[in-house]
């Protein structure tokens, strides 16, 4: 049946369901305090970290980060799409799933059409590798790199032959199809020059799949000496390179229970490793490894090994990966760093030394904790008081990015042993450092005598707050609403949010607007509203903040947080106003501008 499922039906369905019953039919749950727990069905663990909140109707795993409502659980557990999951759950409560007119299906249908077009392009490129008159150039290159026909098949490798419009002529003859090729990033359209031509020409083609196996983009490796050597699809509605890893789908497909993932830097590294039986590697797509990447990976396995060149550039890339990994290093997760000999990459090295010796190198990779302490101690003399002080000042904030748990405590203990300071003293120093930073933030806010609670409402919670929430009041406000949607009942949407440059401000506005229109919305409904979208991923990540939110007056907490955002906005406006006036010659200011400047400076001085 075509057409979009109405949001009102989805909300009604979630309202009729009990997530505890839905999950307990598939995973045995045990009552534990206010929640229900079990060993997570999405990753291997011996100690239960999978929690189901009956009151708010969502689940969250503190081990792998999986989370969502009843629909999301069915999608992940049964490995089915959103419509199928809704149908499955609707059957259990005797409801028939209605569908809206297709006019409301425009954007989802557009995505489906793009996926279909990308699949057709994959077939075209694959066929060219078999039949094109110049196929031997591509085939010989792949053989020279040691790849078999089976590996080329497993990764859907193809060939974009020379020429400006091969793909366009093959599957883009109609205006509709050519537009889909443009939307999918396969054609370059220059209407001002009346030109439209293939993006990939005379290149080996590497289709990029999402975790569900759909082709979402392509990478192309040049066969000659042209630049760039590697070319990726641009960002599209179905492809966001900062969230995807090449080969992750194949790694999961080849390993029913993926134990670990080796993150490398190139397509050929992934394919060459798979050729040698190391079928648990994936590559970033021209970007640094992000926290978003790792959140996705840790839902699938508990160990990540970063593989870099051993030169200075490789060390810098490893440091960036370290910084991305810290916020997601919950207990039970492992990250390690493998540095290859200079001038080698996984592709060349595995062909030289074989899979067994390469795997041995991976097994000997440096644990995250060792790399952190070693790299931060570089160029410091830890035998001196000054060296240890500098080391502590650098490392303590990094350790504080770790989620609360045993691993974080052990890291603080090791830092104490290295510096000669007690863990209590280190905590005291960090508190003073945070207080100093907080004082600077408060002094910038236009509040005549701000209390610590009003100036930074995130600190009001009696429980320790994770760094992300402490630093970002917008995320904290969203977490409050997710925790208690009814808190928005008396809240007006601050006009300053429209001018806030945070990428999360639109989500906060959208949630407030939704709760004003539908005040009966629950936490599960909020998650369901944006499930499968980037905003939905943000909401799922914020589920873990539940343990840090005080049960005190949440409505007042939200008011204080939004008030703080307003204050920051007003202060920024005032600063900009003063800067603009000060950039002019005072003598050239009008009387009105002089009066305004004096008043603004007076306001800044008094606040």
C-alpha positions, 0 to 999 in steps of 0.5 A: 500500500502506497502513501505515508503513515500519518503521524497521528496514527503512529502517536496513537499506536505508541500510546496503546503499546507497552514497550515492556511487553513488546521487548519482553516477548523477544528479550527476557526482562527483569525488574530493576528499580523503576526500570527493566533490564536485560543483556543487550540483544544488539551486542555481546555482554555479560553484565546487563546494560540494556534498560527499558523505561516503562514510564517514558516508553523507551529503551537505552543500552548504556553499553552500545548506545542503542536506544529508541521507542517500541518501533525503533526496537522492532526495526533494529531487532527484527531488521525491518524498515519503518513501515513494516515495524509499524505494521507488525506492532499495529497487528498486535493491538488489532489496528489497521495502518492508514495511509495518507495521500501520496502528495504527503509522500513527496520527500520519502518517495523522492528518496526512494527514487534516488536509492533506485537510481543509485542501484541502477547506476551500480548495475551500469558500472558493474556491467561496464567492468564486464563488457566495455571495450576498454574494460581491460584497463580496469580489470588489469588494475584490479588484478595488479592490486591482487583482487579476485573476481569474487571480492570485486563481486562482494564489493560491487566494484565497477568501471566508469568508462571514458566519456562525458555522458555514458551514464547519462545516456544509459539511464538518464534519458528523460528529464525525470531520470536525469534530475534523479542522477543530479540529485544522487550526485552522479551528474554535474549540472551547469545550467549557466553553461548549458552543460550536464555530464557524468561525474565519474569518468575513466575510474574504478567505481566503489559503491558506498552502502549504508548499514541496511545495504542500500547504495547511497554514494560512490567513490572513484579511483582514477586509472591514469595520473589525473587529479584527484586520485580519489573522487567521492560523491557530493553530499546528497539527501541520502549521503552524509559522509561524516556519518558513513563508513565504506565497508561497514555494511560488508563487514557486518554482512561477513560477520554475524557477530562483529567483534571488532572493526579496523578503521582505515583510510582508503577504499583499496585498504578495505577491499585488499584486507577483505581479499586476505580474509580480514573482512572486518575493516571499514574506511572513512570517506575523506573525513576524520573519524567522528564521534558520530561514526564511533557511536554507530560502530559501537552499536555493532561491536565493542572494539575499534582499532584505528590504523594510521601511517606512522609519520607525523600526519598519521599521529595528528590524525590519531590524536583527532580520532582519540578526541572523537573517541573519548565521549563514547568510551563507556565501560566495556568498549575498547579503542586501540591505535595501530601505526604502520611503518612509514610509507606503508598502508594496509593494502601494501602491507597485508600483501607483503606480510600476509594476513596472519602477521598483519592480524598479529600487528592489530592484536598488538595495537596500542590501547587508547589509554597508553596512546593518550598518556604517551602522546600528551607527555611528548615534549614534556619532562615528567621528572619536573614539577612544571612538566607534571603540572602541564601534563595534568592540565592537558590530560585532566580535561580529556579524561573528563570527556569520558562517560562516568564509569570504571574506565574513567576512574581508572584513568584518573587513578593512572593520572594521579600515579603519573603526576604524584597527585591524589585523585581527590586533589586532581578533582579539586583542581578540575573543579577550580578550573571549571569554576573559573571557566564558568565565572568567565561565562557568567560575566559575559551574560547580561544578568546583574547579579547572577546566581550560579544556578541561573547563570548555568542551569545545567549545574543545578542537577544534584547528579554529575552532568556529562561534559556535552550537557554542561557545555551546551544549554540547548542540548540540555533543554532538549534533554529536559523536554525528552525527560518530561515533555509536560515541562513545556506546557507554560513555556513560550518559545524564546524568539532568540532561538531563531537567531541562535547559530547552534545546529541544535537550535532548530530541533529545540524550536521544533520540539517546543512547537510540537509540544504546544500543538500536541501537549499530550505527546510523550517521550516515546512520541518525540523519539518516534516523530524524528526516528530515522532522521538526523534529529532522531539520532540526536534524541537517541543520544540524549536518552543517556542523559536521563541518569543525570537529570534531577527529579527536582522542579523540571519546569523551572529548570527549563525556564532557567535554561531558556532564560540563560539562552536569552541572556546570551543572545541579548549580550551578543546583540549588545556586544555587536552593537558596541563593536559597530559603533566603536568601529566609527570615528566618535566625532562622526557619530550622530547625537543619537549614536553617541547616546546609544554608545554611552548607554550601551557601555554603561549597561556593559559596565553595570552588568 
